[in-house]
Amino acid sequence: MATRTFKRMAGPAQLSNAASTKYTVPGATTAVVRHIHVQNPSGSAVTFTLSIGADAAGTRLFGALSIPANSERSFWGPYTLVAAEIIQALGGTTNILTLTIDGEEWA
């Protein structure tokens, strides 16, 4: 029988302006992203990009989505990932946006 574990998959952590891996699904595991939270505490809008897989136009859930100044956005899944799949993210400006990802793993 599979074991279900609820967990914070990433963050809270600030994003750089280059795509980087925020979560990798462990081997022999299926992951379900339930909630993605992005906060922009700055006085200016900042873009947010998130991909399932290596960042590219064809893998993006959000591509340069504008997150308004002094705001936060929540996005709800489910987004199902298989073993070894990754989530990559970046912000339009380094060290402004804070990203948190929550979900569950089935092993």
N, C-alpha and C positions, 0 to 999 in steps of 0.2 A: 504494500500500500504506500502511495506517495505521501511524503511529508510536506505540509504547507507551512511556510514561514512568512509572516508579515514583516516588512522591514523598510527602513529608509535606505534607498538604493544609492543616493548621492546627496551631498550637501548637508546643510546649507553651505555653499561655497561660492565665491565670486568667480565670474567668467572672464577669461582673457579674450582678446580679439582675434584669436586663432582657434580653429576647431581642435578640440581635444576630447579624449574619451572620458566620459563621466561615469559609465557603468558598463561592465562586461558580464554577461550571463555565465555563471559557472558551468563546468562540464556536467553532462547528464542532468540538466535542469531546464525547466521552462519557467520564464518569468513573465509576470503580468504587471505592467505599469498602471497604477490606478490614479495617480495624481502628480501633476507637474506644477510647481509653484515658482514664479519668477517675480522678484521684487526689484524695483528701480527707485532707490532713495535719493537720486540726484535731482537737480533742478531742470534737467533737459531730457527729452525723449531719447531712448537708446534702442537700437534694433537687437532682436533676439533670433538666433537660428538654432534649430535642434534637428538632428537626423537620427534615424535608426539605420545603423551601418555607417561606413565611412562617409563623411560629409560630401554630398554632391546634389545637384538639382533633383535627381530622381529618388533620393532617400530622405528628403526633408519633410518633416511634419510642419515645421515653421521656418520660413525662409525670409530673413530680414524683417520680421514682424516688429512693428514699432510699439515699444512699451512706454507709455506716457510718463512724464516727470512725476515723481513722488507718488507712484502707484504700484500696484501689484496685480498680477494676473494668475488665475488658476485654470488649468486645463485638466479635464477628466478623461480617463481611459474607458475601457481597457485597451491597452496596446500590448499584444502578446509577442514575446521574443523567445527564440530557441537558444540552446547552448551555443556559446561563443559569439552570439550577436552582441553588438555594442550600441551605446547611445553616445553621440558626440554633440557638443554644444559650443556656442561662442556668442559673445556680445559685440555690438558695434564699437564699443569703447571698453578698453581694459579696466577691470576691477571696479565696475559700477554695478552691473546686474548680479543678483544673488539667486542661485538655482537650488531647488530642493526637489527630489524625485522620491515618491513613495510607491510601494507596491507589494508584491508577494512573489515568492519562489516556490516551485514545486519540484522536489527531487525524489 
